[in-house]
Amino acid sequence: MTTSVLDKTVEIISEKTGIDPENIKPETELSSIEIESLDLAEIIFDLEDEFDVEIDMNTATAWENLKTIQDIANSVTALIAKEK
């Protein structure tokens, strides 16, 4: 895989929000870049498609568990490892 999960997560979030990827860091909190529940659901769907995994969490659970960009990337990375 040439693109890291974190890089792809940043790319997808940049596309959804219009924020320059240079301004999206691993520690960036979703609330600070105005990611709302619908946006988060779309980001999760895009990551599922990109990495061929199923992220099994409803939006409420996602909001509780995914606070930063790194949290999202870590969740996807764990699912990829589990699939292998």
C-alpha positions in Angstrom: 0.0 0.0 0.0 1.7 3.2 -1.1 -0.6 5.7 0.7 -0.7 5.4 4.4 -4.0 5.2 6.2 -3.2 8.5 7.9 -2.4 10.2 4.6 -5.6 8.8 3.0 -7.7 9.9 6.0 -6.2 13.4 5.7 -6.9 13.5 2.0 -10.5 12.4 2.4 -11.1 14.9 5.2 -9.5 17.6 3.1 -11.9 16.8 0.2 -14.9 16.9 2.5 -14.1 20.1 4.3 -12.1 22.1 1.8 -9.3 22.5 4.3 -5.7 22.3 2.9 -4.2 18.9 3.9 -1.2 20.8 5.2 -3.4 22.2 7.9 -4.8 18.8 9.0 -2.5 17.1 11.5 -2.9 13.7 13.3 -3.7 15.5 16.5 -6.3 17.8 14.9 -9.6 17.3 16.7 -12.6 16.7 14.4 -14.7 19.3 16.3 -12.0 22.0 15.5 -12.5 21.5 11.8 -16.3 21.4 12.0 -16.7 17.7 11.1 -20.4 17.0 11.9 -22.0 13.6 12.2 -23.1 13.4 8.5 -19.5 14.3 7.4 -18.1 11.7 9.7 -20.4 9.1 8.3 -19.3 10.0 4.7 -15.6 9.9 5.8 -16.1 6.5 7.3 -17.8 5.2 4.1 -15.0 6.6 2.0 -12.4 4.9 4.2 -14.3 1.6 4.1 -14.3 1.8 0.3 -10.7 2.8 0.0 -9.3 0.0 2.3 -12.0 -2.6 1.8 -12.9 -2.9 5.5 -16.1 -2.5 7.4 -16.1 0.0 10.2 -18.7 -1.3 12.6 -19.9 1.6 14.6 -22.9 3.8 14.6 -22.5 7.5 14.5 -23.0 7.9 18.3 -20.2 5.4 19.0 -18.0 7.0 16.4 -18.4 10.4 18.0 -17.4 8.9 21.4 -14.4 7.0 20.0 -13.1 9.2 17.2 -12.0 12.6 18.5 -8.9 13.2 16.3 -7.6 12.4 12.8 -5.2 9.9 14.3 -8.1 8.2 16.1 -9.7 7.5 12.7 -6.5 6.3 11.1 -5.8 4.0 14.1 -9.2 2.5 13.9 -8.9 1.8 10.2 -5.3 0.4 10.6 -6.5 -2.0 13.3 -9.3 -3.2 11.0 -6.8 -3.8 8.1 -4.5 -5.8 10.4 -7.5 -7.8 11.6 -8.5 -8.6 8.0 -5.1 -10.1 7.2 
